[in-house]
Structures are given as structure tokens and as C-alpha cells.
Amino acid sequence: MFIKNVSENKLLGSYGADKAELRNNLMHRKENLWEIGADNNGYIKLTNLATEKLLTATPSNTLKVDKST
């Protein structure tokens, strides 16, 4: 699935070692694809298909790609 900011027309992708950021709408790039799942506690997991890492929130209210699945 793609995660899109419609007001900016950009997609959330994984770029670099642990960065998750909005970039121009390049839908055919693997960096912009996310797999949705759930863990044993019922929380939603978003896994980047290029890095196979999870999207996580940080205490500073930013997103990063972290912790291999």
C-alpha cells in the first residue's frame, strides 16, 4: 500500500538507513510501498517492502524506519 499526503501530493517512503519522509509522488518505487499487518496485541504494523523494517514513531513526534521484522 502507499501512504500519501494528499495536500502535498507526496508519498511516505523509506530513504537511507532509518529515515521515513515524504517525497514526490513516485508510485512505482519499492521505497514507497508498505505492507500492513497486525501484531499479537492487535496493533497495526507498517513494514517497508524495500527495507523490511517497521515504521515507528519517535518521542520527538517524527517517524523512522526501525527494527527489522
C-alpha positions as CSV (number, residue, x, y, z in Angstrom):
1,M,0.0,0.0,0.0
2,F,1.0,3.6,-0.4
3,I,0.8,6.2,2.3
4,K,0.0,9.6,0.6
5,N,-0.2,13.1,1.9
6,V,-2.9,14.4,-0.5
7,S,-2.4,18.1,0.3
8,E,1.3,17.9,-0.8
9,N,0.8,15.1,-3.3
10,K,3.8,13.2,-1.8
11,L,4.3,9.6,-0.7
12,L,5.8,8.4,2.6
13,G,8.9,6.3,1.9
14,S,12.0,4.8,3.5
15,Y,15.2,6.6,2.4
16,G,18.6,6.0,3.9
17,A,19.4,3.9,7.0
18,D,16.4,4.8,9.1
19,K,14.7,7.8,7.5
20,A,11.0,7.9,6.7
21,E,10.0,11.0,4.8
22,L,7.6,12.4,2.3
23,R,8.9,12.6,-1.3
24,N,7.5,13.4,-4.7
25,N,4.8,11.0,-5.9
26,L,6.8,8.2,-7.4
27,M,4.4,5.3,-7.1
28,H,6.5,2.7,-8.9
29,R,9.4,2.8,-6.4
30,K,9.7,0.0,-3.8
31,E,10.8,2.5,-1.2
32,N,7.2,3.9,-1.2
33,L,5.5,0.5,-0.6
34,W,4.3,-0.5,2.8
35,E,2.7,-3.8,4.0
36,I,0.0,-3.6,6.6
37,G,-0.2,-6.2,9.3
38,A,-1.0,-6.7,13.0
39,D,0.9,-7.9,16.0
40,N,-0.2,-10.3,18.7
41,N,-1.6,-7.3,20.7
42,G,-3.8,-6.0,17.9
43,Y,-1.6,-3.1,17.0
44,I,-1.2,-2.2,13.3
45,K,2.3,-2.8,11.8
46,L,3.5,-1.0,8.7
47,T,6.5,-2.7,7.1
48,N,8.5,-1.1,4.3
49,L,8.9,-3.5,1.5
50,A,12.4,-2.2,0.4
51,T,14.0,-2.4,3.8
52,E,11.7,-4.9,5.6
53,K,11.7,-2.6,8.6
54,L,8.9,-1.2,10.7
55,L,7.6,2.3,10.7
56,T,7.9,3.7,14.2
57,A,7.1,7.0,15.9
58,T,9.8,8.7,18.0
59,P,9.4,10.7,21.2
60,S,10.2,13.8,19.2
61,N,7.0,13.2,17.1
62,T,8.8,12.1,14.0
63,L,8.8,8.9,12.0
64,K,11.6,6.5,11.4
65,V,12.1,3.1,9.9
66,D,13.5,0.8,12.5
67,K,13.6,-2.8,13.8
68,S,13.7,-5.4,11.2
69,T,10.7,-7.7,11.0
